[in-house]
Amino acid sequence: MSEQRVTTKADLIAHIERDWALTNEWLNSLSEAQWTTIKNPDGWTIKDHVAHLAVWERCVIGIFHGQPYHITLNIPELVFLSGNFDAMNAIIYQAHKDAPLEQVRAHFQATHNEVMQLLVPLTDADMHKTYSDYIPSKPGHHIPIIDIIYACTAHHYREHLGWMQEMLSTAG
């Protein structure tokens, strides 16, 4: 998938809503067995992908509560600072792999709803503030939060939707 960039709150919301709807339409078509028994080569089920999406989407909530990523993700700061997403995701996977399906689905929905509510009062100017503006204890992080929100929502949904669809198509 080609990377898109959003520059306004309205554009961000439109992308999130579109990709959320596509992802959920597909997820809602699955049986419980498809959610929990089909695995990718790394051993992840569709349920594991959805748990992962919810955890990373919580990073948006963390930003608005002044929490650095590693705290929201519940991973050691040094692992986060390493930039090794495979290591980070392995920790997240281990923490959530045994969660019941309904808990994962409910957490995914609740997290998304909370993110969308947090976006309501924001202006375009707020969206172009940086991570460091929201987390002063982390100076030097000059990524606009609109890019972070997009990466943790719309872009991430599309990325994992493709992988989950591939899992299902190769399962038979």
C-alpha atoms as an extended CHARMM CRD file, in Angstrom:
* protein
*
       172  EXT
         1         1  MET       CA              0.0000000000        0.0000000000        0.0000000000  PROA      1               0.0000000000
         2         2  SER       CA              1.2570000000        3.4390000000       -0.7720000000  PROA      2               0.0000000000
         3         3  GLU       CA              1.7300000000        5.7860000000        2.1270000000  PROA      3               0.0000000000
         4         4  GLN       CA             -0.7080000000        8.6680000000        2.2540000000  PROA      4               0.0000000000
         5         5  ARG       CA             -0.2880000000       11.8520000000        4.2080000000  PROA      5               0.0000000000
         6         6  VAL       CA             -3.1040000000       13.7640000000        5.8240000000  PROA      6               0.0000000000
         7         7  THR       CA             -2.8200000000       17.4400000000        6.6670000000  PROA      7               0.0000000000
         8         8  THR       CA             -6.1500000000       18.4170000000        8.2070000000  PROA      8               0.0000000000
         9         9  LYS       CA             -8.3080000000       17.1030000000       10.9990000000  PROA      9               0.0000000000
        10        10  ALA       CA            -11.1850000000       16.5540000000        8.5660000000  PROA      10              0.0000000000
        11        11  ASP       CA             -8.9750000000       14.5020000000        6.2540000000  PROA      11              0.0000000000
        12        12  LEU       CA             -7.6220000000       12.4910000000        9.1890000000  PROA      12              0.0000000000
        13        13  ILE       CA            -11.1190000000       11.7310000000       10.4900000000  PROA      13              0.0000000000
        14        14  ALA       CA            -12.2770000000       10.7120000000        6.9990000000  PROA      14              0.0000000000
        15        15  HSD       CA             -9.3580000000        8.2880000000        6.6200000000  PROA      15              0.0000000000
        16        16  ILE       CA             -9.8580000000        6.8370000000       10.0950000000  PROA      16              0.0000000000
        17        17  GLU       CA            -13.6000000000        6.3620000000        9.5980000000  PROA      17              0.0000000000
        18        18  ARG       CA            -13.1320000000        4.7830000000        6.1520000000  PROA      18              0.0000000000
        19        19  ASP       CA            -10.4270000000        2.3440000000        7.2350000000  PROA      19              0.0000000000
        20        20  TRP       CA            -12.1390000000        1.5420000000       10.5370000000  PROA      20              0.0000000000
        21        21  ALA       CA            -15.3430000000        0.6720000000        8.6710000000  PROA      21              0.0000000000
        22        22  LEU       CA            -13.5130000000       -1.5090000000        6.1250000000  PROA      22              0.0000000000
        23        23  THR       CA            -11.5980000000       -3.3260000000        8.8490000000  PROA      23              0.0000000000
        24        24  ASN       CA            -14.6580000000       -3.9390000000       10.9940000000  PROA      24              0.0000000000
        25        25  GLU       CA            -16.8290000000       -4.9840000000        8.0780000000  PROA      25              0.0000000000
        26        26  TRP       CA            -14.2610000000       -7.6590000000        7.2910000000  PROA      26              0.0000000000
        27        27  LEU       CA            -13.7230000000       -8.6780000000       10.9300000000  PROA      27              0.0000000000
        28        28  ASN       CA            -17.4760000000       -8.9470000000       11.5250000000  PROA      28              0.0000000000
        29        29  SER       CA            -17.7220000000      -11.4530000000        8.6700000000  PROA      29              0.0000000000
        30        30  LEU       CA            -15.4140000000      -13.9250000000       10.4300000000  PROA      30              0.0000000000
        31        31  SER       CA            -16.3480000000      -16.9110000000       12.5270000000  PROA      31              0.0000000000
        32        32  GLU       CA            -14.8720000000      -17.3770000000       15.9800000000  PROA      32              0.0000000000
        33        33  ALA       CA            -12.7000000000      -20.1660000000       14.5930000000  PROA      33              0.0000000000
        34        34  GLN       CA            -11.3100000000      -17.8420000000       11.9180000000  PROA      34              0.0000000000
        35        35  TRP       CA            -10.4670000000      -15.2760000000       14.5940000000  PROA      35              0.0000000000
        36        36  THR       CA             -8.6890000000      -17.7580000000       16.8290000000  PROA      36              0.0000000000
        37        37  THR       CA             -7.2800000000      -20.6870000000       14.8590000000  PROA      37              0.0000000000
        38        38  ILE       CA             -5.8030000000      -19.3460000000       11.6200000000  PROA      38              0.0000000000
        39        39  LYS       CA             -2.1900000000      -18.3580000000       12.2410000000  PROA      39              0.0000000000
        40        40  ASN       CA              0.4530000000      -16.5440000000       10.2740000000  PROA      40              0.0000000000
        41        41  PRO       CA              4.0430000000      -17.8840000000       10.1380000000  PROA      41              0.0000000000
        42        42  ASP       CA              4.8330000000      -15.9720000000       13.3560000000  PROA      42              0.0000000000
        43        43  GLY       CA              1.9950000000      -17.7380000000       15.1800000000  PROA      43              0.0000000000
        44        44  TRP       CA             -0.3070000000      -14.7160000000       15.3360000000  PROA      44              0.0000000000
        45        45  THR       CA             -4.0480000000      -15.2330000000       14.9720000000  PROA      45              0.0000000000
        46        46  ILE       CA             -6.4470000000      -12.6040000000       13.6840000000  PROA      46              0.0000000000
        47        47  LYS       CA             -7.3440000000      -12.0040000000       17.3330000000  PROA      47              0.0000000000
        48        48  ASP       CA             -3.6680000000      -11.2540000000       18.0210000000  PROA      48              0.0000000000
        49        49  HSD       CA             -3.5860000000       -8.7290000000       15.1820000000  PROA      49              0.0000000000
        50        50  VAL       CA             -6.6470000000       -6.9620000000       16.5960000000  PROA      50              0.0000000000
        51        51  ALA       CA             -5.1970000000       -6.9240000000       20.1240000000  PROA      51              0.0000000000
        52        52  HSD       CA             -2.0250000000       -5.4230000000       18.6450000000  PROA      52              0.0000000000
        53        53  LEU       CA             -4.0170000000       -2.7410000000       16.8070000000  PROA      53              0.0000000000
        54        54  ALA       CA             -5.8210000000       -1.7600000000       20.0030000000  PROA      54              0.0000000000
        55        55  VAL       CA             -2.5890000000       -1.5000000000       21.9990000000  PROA      55              0.0000000000
        56        56  TRP       CA             -0.9250000000        0.7370000000       19.4190000000  PROA      56              0.0000000000
        57        57  GLU       CA             -4.0790000000        2.8500000000       19.0470000000  PROA      57              0.0000000000
        58        58  ARG       CA             -3.9380000000        3.4120000000       22.8090000000  PROA      58              0.0000000000
        59        59  CYS       CA             -0.7290000000        5.3760000000       22.1530000000  PROA      59              0.0000000000
        60        60  VAL       CA             -2.9510000000        8.1750000000       20.8610000000  PROA      60              0.0000000000
        61        61  ILE       CA             -4.8250000000        8.1810000000       24.1650000000  PROA      61              0.0000000000
        62        62  GLY       CA             -1.5290000000        8.1230000000       26.0270000000  PROA      62              0.0000000000
        63        63  ILE       CA             -0.3040000000       11.2250000000       24.2090000000  PROA      63              0.0000000000
        64        64  PHE       CA             -3.3420000000       13.2130000000       25.3330000000  PROA      64              0.0000000000
        65        65  HSD       CA             -2.7760000000       12.0260000000       28.9020000000  PROA      65              0.0000000000
        66        66  GLY       CA              0.9100000000       12.9290000000       28.8630000000  PROA      66              0.0000000000
        67        67  GLN       CA              2.1120000000        9.3120000000       28.7900000000  PROA      67              0.0000000000
        68        68  PRO       CA              5.1880000000        8.3840000000       26.7690000000  PROA      68              0.0000000000
        69        69  TYR       CA              4.7780000000        5.5290000000       24.2930000000  PROA      69              0.0000000000
        70        70  HSD       CA              6.6460000000        2.9240000000       26.3110000000  PROA      70              0.0000000000
        71        71  ILE       CA              4.3380000000        3.4270000000       29.2940000000  PROA      71              0.0000000000
        72        72  THR       CA              1.1960000000        3.1670000000       27.1830000000  PROA      72              0.0000000000
        73        73  LEU       CA              2.5750000000        0.1110000000       25.3850000000  PROA      73              0.0000000000
        74        74  ASN       CA              3.7330000000       -1.4080000000       28.6900000000  PROA      74              0.0000000000
        75        75  ILE       CA              7.1950000000       -2.1590000000       27.3400000000  PROA      75              0.0000000000
        76        76  PRO       CA             10.6240000000       -1.2570000000       28.7320000000  PROA      76              0.0000000000
        77        77  GLU       CA             11.7670000000        2.1960000000       27.6580000000  PROA      77              0.0000000000
        78        78  LEU       CA             15.0490000000        0.8170000000       26.3010000000  PROA      78              0.0000000000
        79        79  VAL       CA             13.1620000000       -1.5750000000       24.0350000000  PROA      79              0.0000000000
        80        80  PHE       CA             11.1020000000        1.3120000000       22.7110000000  PROA      80              0.0000000000
        81        81  LEU       CA             14.1310000000        3.5420000000       22.2550000000  PROA      81              0.0000000000
        82        82  SER       CA             15.8710000000        0.7770000000       20.2930000000  PROA      82              0.0000000000
        83        83  GLY       CA             13.3500000000        1.3020000000       17.5100000000  PROA      83              0.0000000000
        84        84  ASN       CA             13.0840000000       -2.4770000000       17.1320000000  PROA      84              0.0000000000
        85        85  PHE       CA              9.4030000000       -2.8910000000       16.3210000000  PROA      85              0.0000000000
        86        86  ASP       CA              9.7260000000       -6.6750000000       16.1630000000  PROA      86              0.0000000000
        87        87  ALA       CA             10.9260000000       -6.6970000000       19.7880000000  PROA      87              0.0000000000
        88        88  MET       CA              8.1960000000       -4.2710000000       20.8640000000  PROA      88              0.0000000000
        89        89  ASN       CA              5.5100000000       -6.2490000000       19.0790000000  PROA      89              0.0000000000
        90        90  ALA       CA              6.7710000000       -9.5280000000       20.5610000000  PROA      90              0.0000000000
        91        91  ILE       CA              6.2960000000       -8.0940000000       24.0590000000  PROA      91              0.0000000000
        92        92  ILE       CA              2.8190000000       -6.8420000000       23.1590000000  PROA      92              0.0000000000
        93        93  TYR       CA              1.9390000000      -10.2270000000       21.6390000000  PROA      93              0.0000000000
        94        94  GLN       CA              3.0560000000      -12.1150000000       24.7650000000  PROA      94              0.0000000000
        95        95  ALA       CA              1.0280000000       -9.8010000000       26.9910000000  PROA      95              0.0000000000
        96        96  HSD       CA             -2.2140000000      -10.2710000000       25.0380000000  PROA      96              0.0000000000
        97        97  LYS       CA             -2.0700000000      -13.6630000000       23.2980000000  PROA      97              0.0000000000
        98        98  ASP       CA             -4.1510000000      -15.4050000000       25.9540000000  PROA      98              0.0000000000
        99        99  ALA       CA             -6.8430000000      -12.7210000000       26.2120000000  PROA      99              0.0000000000
       100       100  PRO       CA            -10.3380000000      -13.9940000000       25.4350000000  PROA      100             0.0000000000
       101       101  LEU       CA            -11.7130000000      -13.0490000000       22.0130000000  PROA      101             0.0000000000
       102       102  GLU       CA            -14.6170000000      -11.0030000000       23.3670000000  PROA      102             0.0000000000
       103       103  GLN       CA            -12.2560000000       -9.0330000000       25.6040000000  PROA      103             0.0000000000
       104       104  VAL       CA            -10.0050000000       -8.2500000000       22.6320000000  PROA      104             0.0000000000
       105       105  ARG       CA            -12.9610000000       -7.1800000000       20.4970000000  PROA      105             0.0000000000
       106       106  ALA       CA            -14.3860000000       -5.0040000000       23.2800000000  PROA      106             0.0000000000
       107       107  HSD       CA            -10.9910000000       -3.4040000000       23.9470000000  PROA      107             0.0000000000
       108       108  PHE       CA            -10.5440000000       -2.6580000000       20.2340000000  PROA      108             0.0000000000
       109       109  GLN       CA            -13.9520000000       -0.9520000000       20.0610000000  PROA      109             0.0000000000
       110       110  ALA       CA            -13.5650000000        0.9500000000       23.3400000000  PROA      110             0.0000000000
       111       111  THR       CA            -10.0840000000        2.1730000000       22.4540000000  PROA      111             0.0000000000
       112       112  HSD       CA            -11.2380000000        3.4020000000       19.0680000000  PROA      112             0.0000000000
       113       113  ASN       CA            -14.2590000000        5.1550000000       20.5700000000  PROA      113             0.0000000000
       114       114  GLU       CA            -12.0610000000        6.8940000000       23.1370000000  PROA      114             0.0000000000
       115       115  VAL       CA             -9.6180000000        8.0610000000       20.4680000000  PROA      115             0.0000000000
       116       116  MET       CA            -12.4270000000        9.4620000000       18.3440000000  PROA      116             0.0000000000
       117       117  GLN       CA            -13.8400000000       11.3610000000       21.3360000000  PROA      117             0.0000000000
       118       118  LEU       CA            -10.4200000000       12.8190000000       22.1020000000  PROA      118             0.0000000000
       119       119  LEU       CA            -10.1730000000       14.1390000000       18.5470000000  PROA      119             0.0000000000
       120       120  VAL       CA            -13.4840000000       16.0450000000       18.6850000000  PROA      120             0.0000000000
       121       121  PRO       CA            -12.2470000000       19.2440000000       20.3800000000  PROA      121             0.0000000000
       122       122  LEU       CA             -8.9560000000       19.4250000000       18.4800000000  PROA      122             0.0000000000
       123       123  THR       CA             -8.2840000000       22.0160000000       15.8070000000  PROA      123             0.0000000000
       124       124  ASP       CA             -6.0450000000       21.7050000000       12.7770000000  PROA      124             0.0000000000
       125       125  ALA       CA             -3.4770000000       23.7480000000       14.7210000000  PROA      125             0.0000000000
       126       126  ASP       CA             -3.6430000000       21.2290000000       17.5970000000  PROA      126             0.0000000000
       127       127  MET       CA             -3.0650000000       18.4280000000       15.0880000000  PROA      127             0.0000000000
       128       128  HSD       CA              0.1810000000       20.0390000000       13.9670000000  PROA      128             0.0000000000
       129       129  LYS       CA              1.6140000000       20.3080000000       17.4640000000  PROA      129             0.0000000000
       130       130  THR       CA              4.3670000000       17.8040000000       18.0480000000  PROA      130             0.0000000000
       131       131  TYR       CA              4.6890000000       14.8090000000       20.3100000000  PROA      131             0.0000000000
       132       132  SER       CA              7.0070000000       16.9320000000       22.5040000000  PROA      132             0.0000000000
       133       133  ASP       CA              4.2970000000       19.5940000000       22.8100000000  PROA      133             0.0000000000
       134       134  TYR       CA              2.0380000000       16.9970000000       24.4270000000  PROA      134             0.0000000000
       135       135  ILE       CA              4.7860000000       15.1010000000       26.2810000000  PROA      135             0.0000000000
       136       136  PRO       CA              7.2130000000       17.7970000000       27.4900000000  PROA      136             0.0000000000
       137       137  SER       CA              9.3470000000       15.1770000000       29.2380000000  PROA      137             0.0000000000
       138       138  LYS       CA             10.2850000000       13.8820000000       25.7650000000  PROA      138             0.0000000000
       139       139  PRO       CA             11.9290000000       16.8660000000       24.0710000000  PROA      139             0.0000000000
       140       140  GLY       CA             13.2310000000       16.4780000000       20.5580000000  PROA      140             0.0000000000
       141       141  HSD       CA             10.3090000000       14.4590000000       19.2590000000  PROA      141             0.0000000000
       142       142  HSD       CA              9.1350000000       16.7620000000       16.5010000000  PROA      142             0.0000000000
       143       143  ILE       CA              6.6600000000       14.5100000000       14.7380000000  PROA      143             0.0000000000
       144       144  PRO       CA              3.2730000000       16.2390000000       14.3800000000  PROA      144             0.0000000000
       145       145  ILE       CA              0.5900000000       14.3140000000       16.2370000000  PROA      145             0.0000000000
       146       146  ILE       CA             -1.5530000000       14.1960000000       13.1060000000  PROA      146             0.0000000000
       147       147  ASP       CA              1.0960000000       11.8660000000       11.6490000000  PROA      147             0.0000000000
       148       148  ILE       CA              1.2080000000        9.7810000000       14.8250000000  PROA      148             0.0000000000
       149       149  ILE       CA             -2.5740000000        9.4950000000       14.9940000000  PROA      149             0.0000000000
       150       150  TYR       CA             -2.7440000000        8.5140000000       11.3280000000  PROA      150             0.0000000000
       151       151  ALA       CA             -0.0170000000        5.8950000000       11.7860000000  PROA      151             0.0000000000
       152       152  CYS       CA             -1.6950000000        4.3890000000       14.8670000000  PROA      152             0.0000000000
       153       153  THR       CA             -5.1610000000        4.3080000000       13.2770000000  PROA      153             0.0000000000
       154       154  ALA       CA             -6.0010000000        4.4330000000        9.5600000000  PROA      154             0.0000000000
       155       155  HSD       CA             -2.6040000000        3.3790000000        8.2430000000  PROA      155             0.0000000000
       156       156  HSD       CA             -2.2670000000        0.6210000000       10.8400000000  PROA      156             0.0000000000
       157       157  TYR       CA             -5.7820000000       -0.7180000000       10.1820000000  PROA      157             0.0000000000
       158       158  ARG       CA             -5.0790000000       -0.9670000000        6.4420000000  PROA      158             0.0000000000
       159       159  GLU       CA             -1.6980000000       -2.5770000000        6.9880000000  PROA      159             0.0000000000
       160       160  HSD       CA             -3.0640000000       -5.2910000000        9.2720000000  PROA      160             0.0000000000
       161       161  LEU       CA             -6.2490000000       -5.7660000000        7.2680000000  PROA      161             0.0000000000
       162       162  GLY       CA             -4.1060000000       -6.7670000000        4.2960000000  PROA      162             0.0000000000
       163       163  TRP       CA             -2.1040000000       -9.1870000000        6.4060000000  PROA      163             0.0000000000
       164       164  MET       CA             -5.2050000000      -10.6900000000        8.0120000000  PROA      164             0.0000000000
       165       165  GLN       CA             -6.9110000000      -11.1050000000        4.6380000000  PROA      165             0.0000000000
       166       166  GLU       CA             -3.8040000000      -12.8430000000        3.3370000000  PROA      166             0.0000000000
       167       167  MET       CA             -3.8460000000      -15.1840000000        6.3510000000  PROA      167             0.0000000000
       168       168  LEU       CA             -7.4290000000      -16.1390000000        5.6170000000  PROA      168             0.0000000000
       169       169  SER       CA             -6.8460000000      -16.6150000000        1.8870000000  PROA      169             0.0000000000
       170       170  THR       CA             -3.8220000000      -18.8630000000        2.4220000000  PROA      170             0.0000000000
       171       171  ALA       CA             -5.6050000000      -20.9010000000        5.1030000000  PROA      171             0.0000000000
       172       172  GLY       CA             -7.7710000000      -22.5400000000        2.5040000000  PROA      172             0.0000000000
